[in-house]
């Protein structure tokens, strides 16, 4: 499978790395917090048979840089829009995992006409939607990196990434109700996101459906790629 490696240079001289593979209508894959496009290594070969797949390393993640001094979903949504402009994409299907699903929601709020269909795997609009023990671990991690950041630039960059998990994403119930595009909310039964919140997303987005996957947790796209890929392709190819 041929992959084309590309860069977007932003106005603040950050470089956003992404890869392009396959042929067909555009499909954008958005990874989770602290990850990179490599998270979808078991999806790209399958999806690229039917789509032109864009696998993006979000700003400050993976092989992408961040020169802005801050990191927000709004900023990453603007980066995604610029990539679509660079690639001359008017509208794309978007699959987001975890923080990638959160980014997809913010993008759909800011650039609704640029979305064809949405797949939200383990996204959350509010911090309280994450199970309590995971929230506490995130706070501990943040405090540790805050100390390290006094001496280490890499730690300060990591701190910006962790900080994304400590704040609501700025997508309200009324924002969800305005998402008109067909949406799939898919989550493992044992996810770190409360099931009630995933159901809330599926109920509030007008054209959304909900899939609960048995025996799987947060990273089930990696652990059970066959099921994940089948569910996503079934949804994206529905008329």
N, C-alpha and C positions, 0 to 999 in steps of 0.2 A: 504494500500500500504506500503510495507516494504522499509525503507530507511536505507542505511548503511552510517554511518558518518566516514569520514577518514581525515587524515592529511598527508601532504607532508612536510618533513623537508628539507630546502634548505641549500646550502653551507654556507650562512651567518647566519644560525640559525633562519631564519624566518620560520613560520609555515603557510602553505596554507591549509585552510579548504575546504573540498568539500563533497558532498553527492552523493550516487549512488543509483539508483532505476530502476526497470523494467528489461526487457529482450529483447535482439535483438542487432542490430548493434549499435555502440557507437554514441551518440549525446551529444555534449557539449553546455551548456547554459552559456552565459557571460553577466553579468548585467552591468548597467550604472554607471556613476560617483557618488560616495558617497553611492551607494547601496550595495546589497548583493544578494546571490542566492535566497533569499526569494522573490525577485521581480517576479520570475517565478512560484509562488505557484499555479497559475491557469493554468499553462502549464504542469507541471510535471506529474500530474495524467493522463492526456490525452496522452502525448508523451511516457510515460513509458509503455503503452500498446503495442507499436510497436518498442521501442528502449531501450537500456540501457542508461539512462540519467545521465549525470555528471553535477551537478550544483555546480559551483565554486564560492567561495568568493575570488575575486582578492586580491593580495598582498595589505596590508594596509586597506582593506575594511572588513566590517562585522566581522566574527570570525577569519580572517587571520591577521597575524602580518607582520611587515616590519622592519627588523633590518639593512637595507642597508644604511640608511641615505638619500636615494633619492627614487624617484618613477618615473618610465618611462614605456611606453608601451613595449619597448624592454625587460625590466626586467620581466614584467608580461607574455610576450610571452614565455620567457625561462621557467618560472614557469609552464606554461601550457604544454610545451613540456616534462618537467620532470614528470608531472602527467601522461601524456600519456605513458611515459616509465615505470613508477611505475605500471600502470594498464595494461601494455603490449598491448597497443593500437597502431596499425600501422597507421591507418587512421580513421578519424572521420568526421561526419557532425558537423558544428559549427553554432550556432545561436547566434548572438550578438546584443544587444540593446544599442544604444547611444555610450558611451565609450567602451562598450563591442563589438560593431560593429567595432570600431576603433582598438581595441585589435585584433579582428579577422583578420582585414586587415594586421596589422603588423605581425601577426603569419603566415598568408598566404604568405607574402613576405619572411619571414625568414625560414619557414619550409613548402614549397609548397607541398612536397610529403606526408605530414601528414594530408592534407585536402582532404575530399571526396567532400562535397558540402558546400557552404557558404550561410548563410542568414544574410543580413545586414539591420537591422531595425534602421533607423535614425542615421547613421554614418556620419562622416565628416572628410576629410583628412586635411582640413585647417580651421583655426579659423574664417576666413571671411565667411565661409559657414553658420555660426550661425547668426540668425537675430540680428540686432544691439542692441535692448533693452536688450536682454539676455546677450550679450557680456558685456554690461555696468554693468549689475547686477553682473556678475562674477568678474569683476574688483573691484567693491565695496566690494564684499564678501572677495576677496583676501586681500585687504588693511586692512579690519577689523580683519581678522585672523592673518595677519602679526603682528599687534599690540598685539593681545592676545597671540601670540606665544612667546612673550618675557617673559611671566609669566606662561604659561601653556603648558605642554608637549602634551596634547591631541589636543590643537589648532595647534601646530606645525605639528602634523601628519595630521590633516585636511588640513593644508596649502599645503602639498604635493599633496593631492588629487585634490584640487581646481586648483593647478598649471598645471595639465594635460590639463585643458580646455583653457589654455592661450597660447598654442603652437601648431603649426602644428605637425602632427603625424609622418612625415618622409616617407610618401608613395606618390610617384610622379605619374604623368600620365603614364610614361613608366613602373613603377612598376605595376600599374593597368592593363596595357596591357599584362603583363606577367602572370597574374592570369588566369590559364587555366581551373580551375574547374567551374562547373555550379554554378551560383550565382543568388540569388534572392535579389533584393533591394526593400524593402517594407517600406512605410512611410505613416503616416496620412496626410490628406490634410492640417491640421492646425498645422503641426509640427514646432518646433523651428529651425529646419534645413531648409534652403532655398530649395524649390522644384527643382530649377535649378541645385543645387549641387547633389541631389539624382539622377536626370536624367543623370548628367555628370558621376557619378559612374557607372550607368547601361550601358551607351554608351561606356565607356572606357574599362570596363571588357568584354573581348570577348564573353563569354558565359553567359551573364547576362540578366535577365528579370526584368521588373519594375512593381510594383503594388502600386497604390495610393488608399488609403482607405478613403472613404468619411466620413465626420462628426467626424473624430478622430484627436487627437493631438499627443504629444510626447509619452505619456504612454499608448497607446491604447491596448497594450498586457494585461494590467490590467483592462481597462475600457470596452473593447470588446473582451474578451478572445476567444469567440466562433469564430469570424471572423479571428482573429490572428491565432489560432490553425489550423483552416481549411486551410488557405492559406499556412502555413508552411508545414503541413502534405502533402498537394497536391503536393507541390514542391519537398519535400524530397522523396516521393514515386514514382515520375515520372520515367519512364524507360529512 
